[in-house]
Amino acid sequence: MIFDFSDLKGKVAVITGGAGVIGYAVCEAMASAGIKTAIIDINKEAAEDTARQLSEKFNIVCFGVEANVLDKQSLIDAKKTINEKLGAIDILINGAGGNSPKATTQIEQLTDINDLEKSFFGLEMDGFDKVFALNFNGTLLPSMVFATDMLQKGKGVILNISSMNSFRPLTKIPAYSAAKASVNNFTQWLAVHLAKTGIRVNAIAPGFFLTNQNRFLLTDEKTGAPTPRGLKIISNTPVGKYGKPEDLQGATLFLLSDLSGFITGIILPVDGGYSAYGGV
């Protein structure tokens, strides 16, 4: 047994949402291990820019592909391009996701039944549907499309990006929390479904990291200081700080490598102790 990540060198990976803050850190980890990576993002320019940076930094094949994770044909077209440039796919990371103010309540708890507009009852289904679809269907559809290469190889890894909200839902964000809980369930279901094919399916559940999707909730737009909500999160995270995207890199490479060859169907928290803390 080789106790490093050398088995990953030369593998072909696809990551959705790879141009985001967390996506970039995951791509960086893969590039450092010698993985050839196709970065899928709905923003082609951002995907190509990320790929260029990583190619130059690590001297590894990496390129950006435009695709919509909610459009199966778009993903099929992207797969054709990836196969032509890199060959058959060994690894899929489902990183596309995020929240929206339109799926976020303005208050944490309802105390005045005469002010329903700011509560759960004031949410519009359009915003809720978009957030749920992006996070859940945006994991389901890429798995359907890109894992077919792994079936032919008899080996492969699917790694989903979940969230601590999936275990302990935060106030204000019902769509995001529900979708990530669904991602966890789907991760376990698919792991069992594919267990005899040689494909492993796991997920990482990040704790609280500042990203473009949650910054409006956790920091003051004008000062950059933590909001009251941000302070509550930090006080309930035993290490006393937000995570850095780089904190996900070791866990990612471990779950992608043969070092975790007997691990499938798990959701691994990377949360600074948040899930272990009861608040007192």
C-alpha positions in Angstrom: 0.0 0.0 0.0 1.3 3.4 -0.9 0.4 6.0 1.7 0.2 9.1 -0.5 -1.9 10.5 -3.3 0.3 9.3 -6.1 -2.5 7.0 -7.4 -4.4 10.1 -8.5 -1.7 11.3 -10.9 -3.0 11.2 -14.5 -6.6 10.7 -13.5 -9.3 12.7 -15.3 -11.7 14.7 -13.2 -14.8 16.8 -13.8 -15.9 19.4 -11.3 -19.1 21.4 -11.6 -19.1 24.9 -10.1 -15.3 24.8 -10.2 -14.9 28.6 -10.7 -16.3 29.4 -7.2 -14.4 30.0 -4.0 -14.6 26.5 -2.7 -14.4 25.0 -6.2 -11.1 26.8 -6.9 -9.6 25.3 -3.7 -10.8 21.8 -4.7 -9.4 22.2 -8.2 -6.1 23.4 -6.8 -5.8 20.3 -4.6 -6.5 18.1 -7.6 -4.0 19.9 -9.8 -1.3 19.6 -7.1 -1.9 15.8 -7.2 -1.5 15.6 -11.0 -5.2 15.2 -11.8 -6.2 16.5 -15.3 -9.3 18.5 -14.6 -12.2 19.9 -16.6 -13.8 22.8 -14.8 -17.5 23.1 -15.6 -19.3 26.4 -14.8 -22.2 28.3 -16.3 -19.8 31.2 -16.6 -17.4 30.1 -19.3 -15.0 33.0 -18.8 -14.6 32.3 -15.1 -14.1 28.5 -15.8 -11.4 29.3 -18.4 -9.7 31.8 -16.1 -9.6 29.3 -13.3 -8.2 26.6 -15.6 -5.5 28.9 -16.9 -4.3 29.9 -13.5 -4.1 26.3 -12.3 -2.4 25.1 -15.6 0.3 27.7 -15.2 0.8 27.1 -11.5 1.0 23.3 -11.6 2.0 22.6 -15.2 -1.0 20.3 -15.5 -3.7 19.9 -18.2 -6.8 21.9 -17.0 -9.5 23.5 -19.1 -12.8 25.3 -18.6 -16.1 24.1 -20.1 -19.4 26.0 -20.2 -22.4 24.0 -19.1 -25.6 24.3 -17.2 -25.9 21.6 -14.4 -29.7 21.8 -14.8 -29.7 21.1 -18.5 -28.9 17.4 -19.2 -28.2 18.0 -22.9 -25.8 20.8 -22.0 -23.9 18.3 -19.8 -23.9 15.6 -22.5 -22.3 18.1 -24.9 -19.7 19.1 -22.3 -18.9 15.4 -21.7 -18.2 14.9 -25.4 -15.8 17.8 -25.4 -14.1 16.5 -22.2 -13.7 13.0 -23.6 -12.2 14.3 -26.8 -9.6 16.4 -24.9 -8.9 14.3 -21.8 -10.3 10.8 -22.4 -12.6 8.8 -20.1 -13.6 10.3 -16.8 -12.4 8.9 -13.5 -13.7 11.4 -11.0 -16.7 13.6 -10.7 -17.0 16.4 -8.0 -20.5 17.9 -7.8 -19.7 21.4 -6.5 -22.3 23.5 -8.2 -24.8 25.0 -5.7 -25.6 28.0 -3.6 -28.3 30.1 -1.9 -30.2 33.2 -2.9 -31.8 36.1 -1.1 -35.1 35.1 -2.8 -35.1 31.8 -0.9 -34.1 33.4 2.4 -36.5 34.6 5.2 -35.8 38.1 6.6 -36.4 36.9 10.2 -35.1 33.9 12.1 -38.2 33.1 14.0 -41.8 34.2 13.6 -43.0 36.1 16.7 -45.6 38.4 15.1 -48.3 36.6 13.1 -49.3 40.0 11.6 -45.9 40.3 9.9 -45.8 37.2 7.7 -44.1 38.8 4.7 -40.7 38.5 6.4 -41.2 34.9 7.4 -41.5 31.5 5.8 -45.0 32.4 4.7 -43.6 35.3 2.6 -41.3 33.2 0.5 -42.1 32.9 -3.2 -41.9 29.4 -4.7 -39.9 30.7 -7.7 -36.9 31.5 -5.5 -37.3 28.3 -3.4 -37.5 26.1 -6.5 -34.4 27.6 -8.1 -32.2 27.1 -5.0 -33.5 23.6 -4.4 -33.0 22.6 -8.1 -29.5 24.1 -8.3 -28.3 22.2 -5.3 -30.1 18.9 -5.7 -30.8 18.5 -9.4 -27.4 20.1 -10.0 -26.0 17.0 -8.3 -28.3 14.4 -9.7 -27.9 15.3 -13.4 -24.1 15.5 -13.6 -24.0 12.1 -11.8 -26.2 10.6 -14.5 -24.1 12.0 -17.3 -20.4 11.8 -16.2 -20.4 8.5 -14.2 -21.1 6.5 -17.3 -17.4 6.4 -18.1 -16.7 5.0 -14.7 -19.2 2.2 -15.3 -17.1 1.1 -18.4 -13.9 1.3 -16.4 -15.3 -0.6 -13.4 -13.9 2.1 -11.1 -14.5 5.7 -10.2 -15.3 8.3 -7.5 -18.2 10.7 -7.2 -17.7 13.3 -4.5 -20.7 15.6 -3.6 -20.3 18.9 -1.8 -23.0 19.1 0.9 -23.1 21.4 3.9 -23.5 21.3 7.7 -26.9 22.8 7.0 -27.9 19.3 5.9 -27.5 18.1 9.5 -28.5 21.1 11.5 -30.5 23.5 9.3 -29.8 27.2 9.8 -32.6 29.6 10.3 -33.6 31.8 7.3 -32.5 29.3 4.5 -35.1 26.5 4.2 -34.5 25.7 0.5 -30.7 25.4 0.8 -30.9 23.3 4.0 -33.6 21.0 2.5 -31.6 20.6 -0.7 -28.4 19.7 1.0 -30.2 17.2 3.2 -31.5 15.7 0.0 -27.9 15.6 -1.4 -26.9 13.6 1.7 -29.7 11.1 1.2 -28.9 10.8 -2.5 -25.2 10.3 -1.7 -26.0 7.3 0.5 -28.6 5.9 -2.0 -26.3 6.2 -5.0 -23.4 4.7 -3.0 -25.4 1.6 -2.4 -26.8 1.5 -5.9 -23.3 1.6 -7.4 -21.4 -0.3 -4.8 -20.8 -3.4 -7.0 -19.8 -1.4 -10.0 -16.5 -0.2 -8.4 -17.8 3.4 -8.2 -17.6 5.0 -4.7 -19.9 7.9 -3.8 -19.2 10.2 -0.8 -19.8 13.8 0.2 -18.0 16.5 2.2 -20.1 18.7 4.4 -18.2 22.0 4.9 -19.0 24.0 8.0 -18.9 27.8 7.7 -16.8 29.2 5.0 -17.2 32.7 3.5 -18.3 32.4 -0.1 -19.9 34.6 -2.6 -23.3 32.9 -1.9 -23.4 33.5 1.9 -21.3 36.7 2.3 -24.5 38.8 2.3 -25.7 37.0 5.4 -22.5 36.8 7.3 -20.7 40.1 6.8 -21.8 43.7 6.8 -21.7 45.0 3.2 -20.3 48.4 4.2 -17.8 47.6 6.9 -17.0 43.9 6.2 -17.4 43.1 9.9 -19.4 40.0 11.0 -23.1 40.5 11.2 -24.9 39.3 14.4 -25.7 36.1 12.5 -22.0 35.7 11.6 -21.0 36.2 15.3 -23.5 33.5 16.3 -21.9 31.1 13.9 -18.4 31.8 15.1 -19.4 31.5 18.7 -20.9 28.0 18.0 -17.8 26.8 16.1 -15.4 25.5 18.7 -12.3 26.6 16.8 -13.7 30.1 16.8 -13.3 31.1 13.2 -14.6 30.5 9.7 -13.0 27.8 7.6 -10.7 28.6 4.8 -11.4 26.9 1.4 -7.9 25.3 1.7 -9.2 23.4 4.7 -11.2 21.2 2.4 -8.2 20.1 0.3 -6.9 17.2 2.4 -10.3 15.7 2.9 -11.0 15.9 -0.8 -7.8 14.1 -1.9 -8.3 11.4 0.7 -11.8 10.6 -0.5 -10.7 10.6 -4.1 -7.7 8.4 -3.6 -7.4 4.6 -3.1 -6.5 5.3 0.5 -10.3 5.5 1.1 -11.0 2.5 -1.1 -13.3 0.9 1.4 -15.2 4.1 2.2 -18.5 4.8 0.4 -21.8 6.4 1.4 -20.4 8.8 4.0 -20.8 12.5 4.5 -17.6 13.8 6.1 -18.0 17.0 8.2 -15.2 19.6 7.8 -16.6 22.1 10.3 -14.2 23.2 13.0 -16.2 21.2 15.5 -19.5 22.7 14.8 -21.4 19.4 14.6 -19.9 18.3 18.0 -20.9 21.4 19.9 -24.2 21.7 21.7 -23.9 25.4 22.4 -23.1 25.1 26.1 
